[in-house]
């Protein structure tokens, strides 16, 4: 079983349990249970989903499975990140796949500042 727990500061706000139902085959299927806990400061209400991830190649980074779980959550709940964040993460993923970005590299303070400046400029243009 893969368990992902998300904390904001010291408060748990989300959890996912992914259970392999294919006897750890190279191509595996997973039952998924996910929930978010209510957090008024973040605008999150209590809710949960169940679903499946099918035909996942096990012999790769675990983050590929986490990405599929996050995608399942977004699809089932109708939630979407903002367009800028999606584009930023897509670029980081492409750099990682191309071998130009190690998995261990965190998002830098410079990238966060650049994103903030972009958002502030975008807000001023509306």
C-alpha positions in Angstrom: 0.0 0.0 0.0 1.1 3.5 -0.8 -0.1 6.2 1.7 0.3 9.9 1.0 -0.4 12.4 3.8 -0.4 16.1 3.1 0.3 18.6 5.9 0.1 22.4 5.8 2.4 23.4 8.7 1.5 20.9 11.4 -2.1 20.3 10.2 -3.1 17.3 8.1 -5.3 18.4 5.3 -5.4 15.5 2.9 -4.7 11.8 2.7 -4.6 9.1 0.0 -4.4 5.3 0.3 -3.5 3.3 -2.9 -3.8 -0.4 -2.6 -2.2 -2.7 -5.3 -4.9 -5.2 -6.3 -2.6 -7.0 -8.9 -0.2 -9.0 -6.6 2.6 -6.4 -7.4 2.6 -7.3 -11.1 4.8 -5.2 -13.4 1.6 -3.6 -14.7 -0.6 -3.1 -11.7 -4.1 -1.9 -10.8 -4.8 0.1 -7.7 -7.9 0.8 -5.5 -7.7 4.4 -4.3 -9.3 6.2 -1.4 -8.6 9.9 -0.9 -10.0 12.6 1.3 -9.5 16.2 2.3 -10.2 17.5 5.8 -12.0 20.7 6.4 -9.6 23.7 6.7 -11.4 27.1 6.6 -8.1 29.0 6.2 -7.5 27.2 2.9 -11.1 27.1 1.8 -11.2 23.3 1.9 -14.3 21.5 2.9 -14.4 17.8 4.1 -14.9 15.4 1.2 -13.6 12.1 -0.1 -13.5 9.9 -3.2 -12.9 6.3 -4.2 -11.6 5.2 -7.6 -9.1 3.0 -9.5 -5.9 3.5 -11.3 -5.5 0.8 -13.9 -2.5 -0.5 -15.9 0.2 1.4 -14.0 3.8 0.5 -14.7 5.3 -0.3 -11.3 9.0 -0.1 -12.2 9.3 3.7 -12.2 9.4 6.6 -9.8 6.7 6.4 -7.1 5.8 10.0 -8.0 4.3 8.8 -11.3 1.7 6.9 -9.2 1.2 10.0 -6.9 0.6 12.1 -10.1 -2.1 9.7 -11.3 -3.8 9.8 -7.9 -3.8 13.6 -7.9 -5.2 13.6 -11.5 -7.9 11.1 -10.3 -8.8 13.6 -7.5 -9.0 16.5 -9.9 -11.2 14.6 -12.3 -13.6 13.2 -9.8 -14.0 16.5 -7.8 -13.9 18.9 -10.7 -11.1 20.8 -9.1 -8.5 22.4 -11.2 -5.3 24.3 -10.3 -4.9 27.7 -11.8 -3.5 27.9 -15.4 -0.2 29.3 -14.4 0.5 26.6 -11.8 -0.4 23.9 -14.3 1.9 25.3 -16.9 4.7 25.7 -14.4 4.4 22.1 -13.2 4.2 20.8 -16.8 7.5 22.6 -17.5 9.2 21.1 -14.5 7.9 17.7 -15.4 9.2 18.0 -19.0 12.6 19.1 -17.6 12.7 16.1 -15.3 11.8 13.7 -18.1 14.4 15.2 -20.4 17.0 14.6 -17.7 17.7 18.3 -17.1 16.2 18.3 -13.6 16.9 15.8 -10.9 14.0 14.6 -8.9 15.7 15.9 -5.7 15.7 19.5 -6.9 13.1 21.5 -5.0 11.3 24.5 -6.5 13.7 27.4 -5.8 12.9 30.6 -4.0 13.8 32.4 -7.3 11.1 30.5 -9.2 8.6 31.3 -6.5 9.5 35.0 -6.6 9.2 35.0 -10.4 5.8 33.4 -10.3 4.7 35.9 -7.7 5.9 38.8 -9.8 4.1 37.3 -12.9 0.9 37.0 -10.9 1.1 40.6 -9.6 1.7 41.9 -13.1 -1.2 39.8 -14.4 -3.5 41.2 -11.7 -2.5 44.8 -12.6 -3.4 44.2 -16.3 -7.1 43.2 -15.4 
